[in-house]
Amino acid sequence: MSTTHTWVKSTYSGGEGGQCLEWQPSAVASGAVPVRDSKDPLAGTLAVRPAAWSSFVLFAQDHSV
């Protein structure tokens, strides 16, 4: 049985097609957070630990323009 996870675009991604990041919140329970470039989803996925993802999100929030 396969599980399909939904990709969610970052709320910091603009609608103009610039720097876009997607992640799979439903996969966090597995111990990894899949992340990919929404402009090129077939290019590959980076999986990071939930604690690292949380740190990245907090950093992005603190340094947003």
Secondary structure as the mmCIF struct_conf table of DSSP 4:
data_model
#
loop_
_struct_conf.conf_type_id
_struct_conf.id
_struct_conf.beg_label_comp_id
_struct_conf.beg_label_asym_id
_struct_conf.beg_label_seq_id
_struct_conf.end_label_comp_id
_struct_conf.end_label_asym_id
_struct_conf.end_label_seq_id
STRN STRN1 VAL A 8 LYS A 9
TURN_TY1_P TURN_TY1_P1 THR A 11 TYR A 12
TURN_TY1_P TURN_TY1_P2 GLY A 15 GLU A 16
BEND BEND1 GLY A 17 GLN A 19
STRN STRN2 LEU A 21 TRP A 23
HELX_RH_3T_P HELX_RH_3T_P1 PRO A 25 SER A 30
TURN_TY1_P TURN_TY1_P3 GLY A 31 GLY A 31
STRN STRN3 VAL A 33 ASP A 37
TURN_TY1_P TURN_TY1_P4 SER A 38 LYS A 39
BEND BEND2 ASP A 40 ASP A 40
HELX_RH_3T_P HELX_RH_3T_P2 PRO A 41 ALA A 43
STRN STRN4 LEU A 46 VAL A 48
HELX_RH_AL_P HELX_RH_AL_P1 PRO A 50 ASP A 62
TURN_TY1_P TURN_TY1_P5 HIS A 63 HIS A 63
#
